[in-house]
Amino acid sequence: MTQLCAPVSSAQNNPCDKATFFNAYELETLLQHDSREYPPPKNPAASCNYNLFFGFFFDGTGNNYDQCMKNPDMKEGFTNVARLYDAYPGRSVPGILDASTDWQHDADFYRHFFRVYVPGLGTPFPQIQDEGGPLGLGTGRYGQRRILWGLVQAINHLHRYFLGDAFLLIEHKEVVALDRSIDLDWQTLTKASWQRRMTASRREDPLPAACKVLRDMLSRLHERIAPFMKKDGVKPANVTMTIVDNIYVSCFGFSRGAAEARVFANWLLLLCRLDAELCREKGFVNLAEHTLGGFPVCFDFLGLFESVASIGLAASTVLFDGHGAWADAEHSLRISPAIKKCVHMVAAHEIRRSFPLDSTQMGGAGCAEEILYPGAHSDIGGGYLPRAQGRGQDPMGADMLSRIPLADMYRKARLAGVPLKPELNLTRTQDRFSIDPTLIADFNAYLKLFQAPPEDFKVLLQTQYWPYLAWRLGMLDRQGTTAMAALWPGAKESELKELSAAHQRFKEHFDIYCKWYTFRDTPPVRYAWEKADPNPPRYAVPSFDPAHERHWQELLPLMQTLAKARDARGIADSDYYRPEANTLFVKYVHDSFAGFRPFGKDVAEASKTLKQLANVQEGEIPISAEEAAWVRSFRQGGRRMEDDPDGFEPTWLGAGYLRYRKVYAGADHLQLTRRVPVDERGQPVTDAV
């Protein structure tokens, strides 16, 4: 079940202050979790026993911690995943980020903690030979390589703990070679175990190629750390580096990084099952289901901001869903019951066609909690620069809407046992968690409009999105950058142009909607002998997307209510047009449609994209027939790609403001945003299936 987010206490504007951010009961819970981080007191026999902690952080598409550090234009553009990475103590993977980002506070104490940052798709990741660029941004290229690299780091962590940081057991270049030789596909995830059982009597090894590779890596690990392994509770031969009792794992991701995190979690659990199997073959008896190096593994927490797959051909096209390659919805993205707790934070006001949501409402995953927040995609996962589009005034971004999901995720993760410790970090990183009190007040005022939010996902989404459309219709007459500047005086000139152009697109969509509304009930002539106008004035939705007209039908109650209010008293008197909501939309909610122009490339960028596509081997990246024609023409001598006049997602693909976001629920054909019936008063029927 998806639920609406809760109000924020005005006293909890500083997550780095444990005493005020957590209540007394929660502080007691934190103490219990903290006791796992060091040997049990008053027990000399266990003074050398330690637990290990692994944290994995998959950043969103186009997001890169290193670029935010080094590029002045991207200063403070960190996502919530990057901020949580800062709060996780312990050792980092050498060379991924600048040494200035290493954990500073009492580093020796946290030597049994390990954290992994994975740069977002489409950004440079030289260790895996990814230069970044349009193919990563557009198709999710090298997503599998990032997942495989994360799995390798889990193995390397254990090796580093026992044998030091002098070298990695599995080098980065090996990951590149492995990525080219195996597929992390759903067939392996679902068939590896039963294939092994069904053919156990045969001499041939029936394991899929990916599992063979993982077993080989685990065998290398076992060989290196054999003196430190604890067999059936017997003290290991070498205790110079302490005795490991358990390994606690947590993982976070945003956008496509959230999709990566979900797939990574399933593959890590498979890796741990293979490790347990390997240990049993060596005579281990008393083993947990999931182990690494023979040590029990507990997957404490999976924290997700806005899961968007869009791998291969994204849902920006009509015929595709973005669940290509490693990101199939039915298996690879599923939340395993082996994960103790999963929290998925999703956006109520994201409408871009290219950003369909993959809900965690699937397969009865009892560990999964899904929470709806006001805002667009990056208002939930972060990544906007402070004062972008004129939203917010604080140069450090304390008044950005994304700070609230960040604080909530931090709270839930820490209470679940994730060893996040922002209070021990540097001041500059602590400042990236603080929340402006005015933001909290405006946020809570907005939530008061929804005293009894419905449980059905589609109806819940409607209750959030209709006030947004009412606000947009209320400013329908505003035109040009001057009008936009009056609303957002802090926006840059380029942003004002984008906002103005997007608003003009909204006006065009609304004009088309009004024509469709006027003539929608006029039936077309089906047979020549019927007595009717041979050319009825029926106005069709100008889109190839069959869902587009359904969305427009569902908006009828809202539009009719607003039209009546406008005719009688003005739109300001509508129940959907509320000052508290308008304040949130003007001051905090970014216009993601305006800031996203996937089809508006200039000639130089378009030519670069074509050149990259032309150099990709056939079949490596799934592309449309039209794109393939461009590539063939380019290979034959080069072809100029025309610029799109504005670059926004096109109306004929079903894009725009007058639509609902596509939300997948565990399969390509299962969507939570199907039509919801309305009663005679135009109110959604909440018990609809």
Secondary structure, DSSP 8 states (H G I E B T S, - for coil): -EEE-----TT-S-TT-HHHHS-HHHHHHHHHHHGGGS--TT-GGGTTEEEEEEEEEE--TT--HHHHHH-GGGTT--BHHHHHHHHS-SB--TTSS-GGGS--TTTTTTTTEEEEEE--TTS-BGGGTB---HHHHHH-TTHHHHHHHHHHHHHHHHHHHHH-SSS-SS-HHHHHHHHHH----HHHHHHHHHHHHHTTTSSS----HHHHHHHHHHHHHHHHHGGG---TT---S--TT-EEEEEEEEEEEEEHHHHHHHHHHHHHHHHHHHHHHHHHHTT--S--SSEETTEEEEEEEEEEEEE---BSS-TTSSS--SB-TT--TTTTTS--TTSSEEEEEEESS---TT--EE-S-STT-TTEEEEEESS-HHHHHB---TTGGG----TT-TT-TTHHHHHHHHHHHHHTT----GGGS-HHHHTTT---HHHHHHHHHHHTT-SS--SSHHHHHHHHHHHHHHHHHHTTT--HHHHHHHH-TTS-HHHHHHHHHHHHHHHHHHHHHHHHHHHTT-----STTS-S-SS------S-S-HHHHHHHHHTHHHHHHHHHHHHHT-GGGSTT--HHHHHHHHHT---TTTT--TT---HHHHHHHHHHHHHS-TTTS---HHHHHHHHHHHTT-------SS-S--GGGT-SSSS---EEEEETTEETTS---B-TTS-B-TT--
